[in-house]
């Protein structure tokens, strides 16, 4: 279920963790609100902040090392293809008539609907969303909700850290001593602000796509995807309404026979 922590992406993961704890240490070493509370024995916020940082690191490793939904065996794919009857197969537009028999040209396994082969991971991934270089892993059926949760926690950490860093700036009579005493925080604040903006945009875009039940890959490449390119610009065969889409994404566990959803026969886990 999980990858080897010392495998591909080890340097990226190490850099992420080291940077996270260095910035956390800086926020405690400088005269910030966090350090003042620690010195006066008010430990609630410092402990909560450290726990939130620790949670973000644990979630990062979870989504980074977790199996995103790799298709590893032919037998496990058959259950996704048998949900389409012969009558329904005749209903599929000519451009997608061979959906049930679609086979990956790289790993030679049958691909369930909404899956895609990742050139970086060298595996087909169920309900493929994208390959994320930040976590050095694909985002797919099994780890997508955890990826979104990680983004939400990481955004809270970055915004809270930015607020803490801002409280650490001290006054000085001139620019030279001010830069000497605040130079590190002056570098940390723009970095935290930039990362917070990136995470905010990522989280917002994912929630928007989830509410429509469409993946990043499908949104960006629908004109090249066999089961979507015949649909209109505003048509999405997997859309069941924002509320049901969000509920299904966050609250329904297990694999979904997307062929059945495609024909509006339901999306019961299999």
C-alpha positions as CSV (number, residue, x, y, z in Angstrom):
1,X,0.0,0.0,0.0
2,X,2.9,2.3,0.7
3,X,6.1,3.0,-1.2
4,X,9.6,2.8,0.1
5,X,10.4,6.0,1.9
6,X,14.0,5.9,0.5
7,X,12.9,5.3,-3.0
8,X,12.1,7.7,-5.8
9,X,11.5,11.2,-4.5
10,X,13.6,10.8,-1.3
11,X,15.4,14.1,-1.9
12,X,12.2,16.0,-2.5
13,X,10.6,14.6,0.6
14,X,13.7,15.3,2.7
15,X,13.9,18.9,1.4
16,X,10.2,19.4,2.3
17,X,10.6,18.1,5.8
18,X,13.8,19.9,6.5
19,X,12.4,23.3,5.3
20,X,9.2,22.7,7.3
21,X,11.1,22.2,10.6
22,X,13.7,24.9,9.9
23,X,10.9,27.5,9.5
24,X,9.2,26.2,12.6
25,X,12.4,26.5,14.6
26,X,12.9,30.1,13.4
27,X,9.4,31.0,14.6
28,X,10.4,29.7,18.1
29,X,13.9,31.2,18.2
30,X,12.9,34.8,17.2
31,X,10.9,37.1,19.4
32,X,7.6,36.1,18.0
33,X,4.2,35.7,19.7
34,X,4.9,32.0,19.8
35,X,8.1,32.4,21.8
36,X,6.6,35.0,24.2
37,X,3.8,32.6,25.0
38,X,6.3,29.8,25.6
39,X,8.4,31.9,27.9
40,X,5.4,33.0,30.0
41,X,4.1,29.4,30.3
42,X,1.2,29.8,28.0
43,X,1.8,26.6,26.1
44,X,-1.6,26.0,24.4
45,X,-0.9,27.8,21.2
46,X,2.7,26.6,20.8
47,X,1.7,23.0,21.4
48,X,-1.2,23.3,19.0
49,X,1.0,24.9,16.3
50,X,3.6,22.1,16.6
51,X,0.9,19.4,16.5
52,X,-0.5,21.0,13.4
53,X,2.9,21.1,11.7
54,X,3.4,17.5,12.7
55,X,0.0,16.6,11.2
56,X,0.9,18.3,8.0
57,X,4.2,16.4,7.7
58,X,2.4,13.1,8.4
59,X,-0.2,13.8,5.8
60,X,2.5,14.8,3.4
61,X,4.2,11.4,3.8
62,X,0.9,9.6,3.6
63,X,-0.1,11.0,0.2
64,X,3.5,10.8,-1.0
65,X,4.1,7.1,-0.1
66,X,0.5,5.8,-0.5
67,X,-0.5,3.7,-3.5
68,X,-2.6,6.2,-5.5
69,X,-4.6,3.4,-7.2
70,X,-2.1,1.5,-9.3
71,X,-3.5,-1.1,-11.6
72,X,-1.3,-4.1,-10.9
73,X,-3.3,-7.2,-12.0
74,X,-5.5,-8.1,-14.9
75,X,-8.0,-9.8,-12.6
76,X,-8.7,-6.7,-10.6
77,X,-9.7,-4.8,-13.8
78,X,-12.4,-7.2,-14.9
79,X,-14.9,-6.0,-12.3
80,X,-14.8,-2.5,-13.7
81,X,-15.5,-3.6,-17.3
82,X,-18.3,-6.1,-16.6
83,X,-20.7,-3.3,-15.5
84,X,-21.5,-2.4,-19.1
85,X,-24.0,-4.5,-20.9
86,X,-24.0,-5.3,-24.6
87,X,-27.0,-3.0,-25.1
88,X,-25.2,-0.1,-23.4
89,X,-22.0,-0.8,-25.4
90,X,-24.1,-0.1,-28.5
91,X,-25.1,3.2,-27.0
92,X,-21.5,4.4,-26.7
93,X,-20.6,6.9,-29.5
94,X,-18.4,5.5,-32.3
95,X,-15.4,7.4,-31.0
96,X,-15.6,5.5,-27.7
97,X,-17.0,2.1,-28.8
98,X,-13.9,0.2,-27.7
99,X,-13.9,1.6,-24.2
100,X,-14.4,-1.8,-22.6
101,X,-11.5,-3.4,-24.5
102,X,-9.1,-0.4,-24.0
103,X,-5.7,-1.7,-23.2
104,X,-2.7,0.3,-22.0
105,X,0.0,0.3,-24.7
106,X,2.7,0.6,-22.0
107,X,1.9,-2.0,-19.3
108,X,-0.6,-4.0,-21.5
109,X,-3.3,-4.0,-18.8
110,X,-7.0,-3.3,-19.4
111,X,-7.7,0.2,-18.2
112,X,-11.0,0.9,-16.3
113,X,-12.7,4.1,-17.3
114,X,-11.0,7.3,-16.0
115,X,-7.7,5.6,-15.5
116,X,-4.5,6.7,-17.2
117,X,-0.9,5.5,-17.5
118,X,1.6,7.7,-15.7
119,X,4.9,8.0,-17.5
120,X,6.8,9.0,-14.3
121,X,5.4,6.2,-12.1
122,X,5.3,3.7,-14.9
123,X,1.9,2.4,-13.8
124,X,-1.8,2.9,-14.8
125,X,-3.7,4.8,-12.1
126,X,-7.4,4.5,-11.3
127,X,-9.3,7.8,-11.6
128,X,-6.1,9.5,-12.4
129,X,-5.9,13.2,-11.5
130,X,-2.3,14.3,-12.0
131,X,1.3,13.5,-11.1
132,X,2.5,15.9,-8.4
133,X,6.2,16.7,-8.3
134,X,5.8,18.2,-4.9
135,X,4.9,14.8,-3.4
136,X,6.7,12.7,-6.1
137,X,3.6,10.6,-6.5
138,X,0.5,10.4,-8.6
139,X,-2.8,11.7,-7.2
140,X,-5.5,9.1,-7.9
141,X,-8.4,7.2,-6.6
142,X,-6.9,6.1,-3.3
143,X,-5.0,9.2,-2.1
144,X,-6.9,12.1,-3.7
145,X,-9.1,12.9,-0.7
146,X,-6.0,12.7,1.5
147,X,-4.2,15.0,-0.8
148,X,-7.0,17.6,-0.5
149,X,-6.9,17.2,3.3
150,X,-3.2,17.7,3.3
151,X,-3.6,20.9,1.3
152,X,-6.2,22.2,3.8
153,X,-3.9,21.5,6.8
154,X,-0.9,22.9,5.0
155,X,-2.7,26.1,4.2
156,X,-3.6,26.5,7.9
157,X,0.0,25.9,8.9
158,X,1.3,28.5,6.4
159,X,-1.2,31.2,7.3
160,X,-0.7,30.7,11.0
161,X,3.1,30.7,10.5
162,X,2.9,33.9,8.5
163,X,0.9,35.5,11.3
164,X,3.5,34.4,13.9
165,X,6.4,35.6,11.8
166,X,4.8,39.0,11.4
167,X,4.6,39.4,15.2
168,X,8.3,38.9,15.5
169,X,9.4,42.0,13.7
170,X,11.2,44.5,16.1
171,X,11.8,48.2,15.8
172,X,15.2,49.8,15.3
173,X,16.4,53.4,15.0
174,X,17.8,52.9,11.4
175,X,17.7,50.4,8.5
176,X,21.0,48.7,9.2
177,X,20.2,47.4,12.7
178,X,16.6,46.7,11.7
179,X,17.8,44.4,8.8
180,X,20.3,42.7,11.1
181,X,17.6,41.9,13.7
182,X,14.8,41.2,11.2
183,X,16.6,39.8,8.1
184,X,15.7,36.2,8.7
185,X,12.0,37.0,9.3
186,X,12.0,39.2,6.3
187,X,13.0,36.2,4.2
188,X,10.6,33.8,5.9
189,X,7.5,36.0,5.5
190,X,7.6,36.3,1.6
191,X,8.3,32.6,1.4
192,X,5.4,31.7,3.6
193,X,3.1,34.1,1.7
194,X,4.1,32.6,-1.6
195,X,3.6,29.0,-0.5
196,X,0.3,29.9,1.1
197,X,-0.9,31.5,-2.2
198,X,0.2,28.4,-4.2
199,X,-1.6,26.0,-1.8
200,X,-4.7,28.2,-1.7
201,X,-4.9,28.1,-5.5
202,X,-4.3,24.3,-5.6
203,X,-6.9,23.7,-2.9
204,X,-9.5,26.0,-4.6
205,X,-9.0,24.4,-8.0
206,X,-9.3,20.9,-6.6
207,X,-12.5,21.6,-4.6
208,X,-13.9,23.3,-7.7
209,X,-13.2,20.2,-9.9
210,X,-14.4,17.8,-7.2
211,X,-17.7,19.6,-7.0
212,X,-18.1,18.9,-10.7
213,X,-16.8,15.3,-10.4
214,X,-14.0,15.8,-13.0
215,X,-10.3,15.2,-12.6
216,X,-7.5,17.6,-13.5
217,X,-6.5,15.3,-16.4
218,X,-10.0,15.2,-17.7
219,X,-10.5,19.0,-17.3
220,X,-7.2,19.8,-19.2
221,X,-7.4,17.0,-21.9
222,X,-11.0,16.2,-22.4
223,X,-10.6,16.9,-26.2
224,X,-8.2,13.9,-26.3
225,X,-10.1,11.5,-24.0
226,X,-12.2,8.9,-25.8
227,X,-15.2,9.0,-23.4
228,X,-15.3,12.8,-23.2
229,X,-14.3,14.3,-26.5
230,X,-17.8,13.6,-28.0
231,X,-19.4,15.5,-25.1
232,X,-20.3,19.2,-25.3
233,X,-18.2,21.9,-23.6
234,X,-20.4,22.0,-20.6
235,X,-21.4,18.4,-20.5
236,X,-19.9,16.0,-17.9
237,X,-21.3,12.4,-17.8
238,X,-20.0,11.9,-14.3
239,X,-21.6,15.0,-12.7
240,X,-24.3,14.2,-10.2
241,X,-24.7,17.6,-8.8
242,X,-22.2,19.5,-6.5
243,X,-23.6,18.1,-3.2
244,X,-23.6,14.5,-4.3
245,X,-20.2,14.9,-6.0
246,X,-18.6,16.3,-2.8
247,X,-20.4,13.6,-0.6
248,X,-19.2,10.8,-2.9
249,X,-15.6,12.1,-2.9
250,X,-15.2,12.7,0.8
251,X,-17.6,10.2,2.4
252,X,-17.9,7.2,0.0
253,X,-15.0,4.8,0.3
254,X,-14.0,2.0,-2.2
255,X,-13.7,1.8,-5.9
256,X,-16.5,3.0,-8.2
257,X,-17.6,1.4,-11.4
258,X,-17.5,4.5,-13.5
259,X,-18.9,2.7,-16.5
260,X,-22.2,2.5,-14.6
261,X,-22.1,6.2,-13.6
262,X,-21.4,7.0,-17.3
263,X,-24.8,5.4,-18.1
264,X,-26.5,6.8,-15.0
265,X,-27.0,3.4,-13.4
266,X,-25.5,4.5,-10.1
267,X,-22.1,4.4,-8.6
268,X,-22.2,1.7,-5.9
269,X,-18.7,0.7,-4.6
270,X,-17.5,-2.6,-5.9
